[in-house]
Amino acid sequence: MSNIRIDKILGSRRISNYWWATAIFLGGLGFFLAGLSSYLKTELLPFTQSSAIVFLPQGIIMTFYGTIAILISLFLWLTIIWNVGSGYNEFNNDQGIITIFRLGFPGKNRILKLQYSINDIQAIKVNIQDGLTSKREIYLKTKDKREIPLTRIGQPLLLSEIEEQASSLAQFLGVILEGIN
């Protein structure tokens, strides 16, 4: 059995992000072109009569909303291209080191690499909150009471998956498991 375990973390390159970036862009482009059509009194969108919209106040508001939506979609596309949030968790029993690696936005702090000694780990903690904003997260709990998140952000994992991951990780590291009743 290997003494090194690596868990890949999916960043912003999820299907839902591709969907939202595309949908927001297309909607924003529609609003922008409708507002621009009302200003130019020319049909820029086929199958519509947006040039009949009065520019003040409706056309200018549509242009504004379209511009904001296009900028939001640009932000989403850049996070997808840069793969913000992706990385891995490496648990190395041979060297006694846990490495948490994540990619951020470009710049001097793009790479986040945290290393902890396995001897400093007290437990693996599971936090499960169901409801409107449900959370299912796994944390490394250190002896000095810090809790370092290990799971990805986004869709909550299935209860069985979170329990399996947490229990196998606790067994691999030789620490206790907290939070599962």
C-alpha positions in Angstrom: 0.0 0.0 0.0 1.2 3.5 -0.9 2.2 5.9 1.8 1.3 8.9 -0.3 -2.3 10.0 -1.0 -3.2 12.8 -3.4 -6.7 14.2 -3.7 -7.3 16.4 -6.8 -9.5 19.5 -6.3 -11.6 20.7 -9.1 -11.5 24.4 -9.5 -13.7 26.7 -11.5 -13.7 24.5 -14.6 -17.1 23.0 -13.7 -19.9 22.5 -16.2 -22.1 24.9 -14.2 -19.6 27.7 -14.6 -19.4 27.2 -18.3 -23.2 27.3 -18.5 -23.5 30.5 -16.4 -20.7 32.3 -18.2 -22.3 31.5 -21.5 -25.9 32.3 -20.5 -25.0 35.6 -18.8 -22.9 36.6 -21.8 -25.7 35.9 -24.3 -28.3 37.6 -22.1 -26.1 40.6 -21.6 -25.3 40.8 -25.3 -29.1 40.8 -26.0 -29.7 43.6 -23.6 -26.8 45.6 -24.8 -27.8 45.3 -28.5 -31.4 46.1 -27.7 -30.3 49.3 -25.9 -28.0 50.2 -28.7 -30.7 49.6 -31.2 -33.0 52.0 -29.4 -30.3 54.6 -29.5 -29.3 54.1 -33.2 -32.9 53.5 -34.3 -31.7 50.5 -36.3 -32.4 46.8 -35.7 -29.2 45.1 -34.5 -31.1 42.1 -33.2 -32.9 39.9 -35.7 -36.6 39.0 -35.0 -37.1 42.0 -32.6 -38.3 45.5 -32.8 -35.9 47.0 -30.3 -35.4 50.1 -32.3 -38.9 51.1 -31.2 -37.8 51.3 -27.6 -37.4 54.8 -26.2 -33.8 55.3 -25.5 -34.4 57.4 -22.3 -35.0 55.7 -19.9 -35.6 52.1 -21.2 -32.8 51.9 -23.8 -30.1 53.4 -21.5 -31.1 51.0 -18.7 -30.9 48.0 -21.1 -27.5 49.1 -22.3 -26.3 49.5 -18.7 -27.6 46.0 -17.7 -26.1 44.5 -20.8 -22.7 46.0 -20.1 -22.8 44.8 -16.5 -23.8 41.3 -17.6 -21.0 41.1 -20.2 -18.5 42.2 -17.6 -19.7 39.6 -15.1 -19.5 36.9 -17.8 -15.9 38.1 -18.7 -15.0 37.7 -15.0 -16.5 34.1 -15.0 -14.6 33.2 -18.2 -11.3 34.5 -16.8 -11.8 32.4 -13.6 -12.4 29.4 -15.9 -9.4 30.1 -18.0 -7.1 30.6 -15.0 -8.8 27.6 -13.2 -9.1 29.4 -9.9 -9.5 27.2 -6.9 -8.0 24.1 -8.5 -5.2 22.1 -6.9 -4.6 19.1 -4.7 -4.2 17.8 -1.2 -1.2 15.6 -0.7 -0.8 13.4 2.4 2.7 12.0 2.6 3.2 9.5 5.4 6.8 8.8 4.3 7.9 12.4 5.0 5.2 13.2 7.5 3.9 16.2 5.6 0.5 17.4 4.4 0.6 19.8 1.4 -2.4 21.8 0.4 -2.0 23.4 -3.0 -4.4 25.8 -4.7 -4.3 28.2 -7.7 -5.7 31.7 -7.3 -6.0 34.8 -9.5 -2.8 35.8 -11.5 -0.3 37.9 -9.6 2.3 37.4 -6.9 -0.1 35.4 -4.7 -1.4 33.1 -7.5 -0.1 29.9 -5.9 -1.2 29.0 -2.4 0.9 26.2 -0.9 0.5 25.3 2.7 2.4 22.5 4.4 1.7 21.0 7.8 3.3 18.2 9.8 1.1 15.1 10.2 2.2 15.2 13.9 0.4 18.6 14.2 -3.0 17.1 13.1 -5.4 16.3 15.9 -8.4 15.0 13.9 -10.3 15.0 10.7 -13.5 17.0 11.2 -16.7 16.7 9.2 -19.2 19.6 9.1 -22.6 18.7 7.8 -25.4 21.3 7.7 -28.5 20.6 5.7 -31.0 23.3 4.7 -31.3 26.1 2.2 -27.6 26.6 2.1 -26.3 23.1 2.9 -22.7 22.5 3.7 -20.8 19.2 3.7 -17.1 19.9 4.3 -14.1 18.0 5.6 -11.5 19.9 7.7 -8.0 19.1 9.0 -8.1 20.0 12.7 -4.7 20.9 14.1 -3.6 20.6 17.7 -3.7 24.4 18.0 -7.5 24.3 17.1 -7.2 25.6 13.5 -9.5 24.1 10.9 -8.2 23.9 7.4 -10.8 23.1 4.7 -10.0 20.2 2.4 -13.1 19.9 0.2 -13.9 21.9 -2.9 -16.3 24.7 -3.0 -19.5 24.3 -4.9 -21.9 21.5 -5.0 -22.1 19.6 -1.7 -21.0 16.0 -1.9 -23.3 13.1 -1.1 -23.4 12.1 2.5 -22.0 8.7 1.8 -19.1 10.2 -0.2 -18.2 12.7 2.5 -18.3 10.0 5.2 -16.2 7.6 3.0 -13.6 10.3 2.2 -13.3 11.5 5.8 -13.1 8.0 7.3 -10.5 6.8 4.8 -8.4 10.0 5.3 -8.6 9.7 9.1 -7.5 6.0 8.9 -4.7 6.9 6.4 -3.4 9.6 8.7 -4.0 7.7 11.9 -6.1 10.3 13.6 -9.6 10.4 15.0 -12.7 11.4 13.0 -15.0 14.1 14.5 -18.5 15.2 13.5 -20.1 12.0 12.2 -22.6 10.5 14.6 
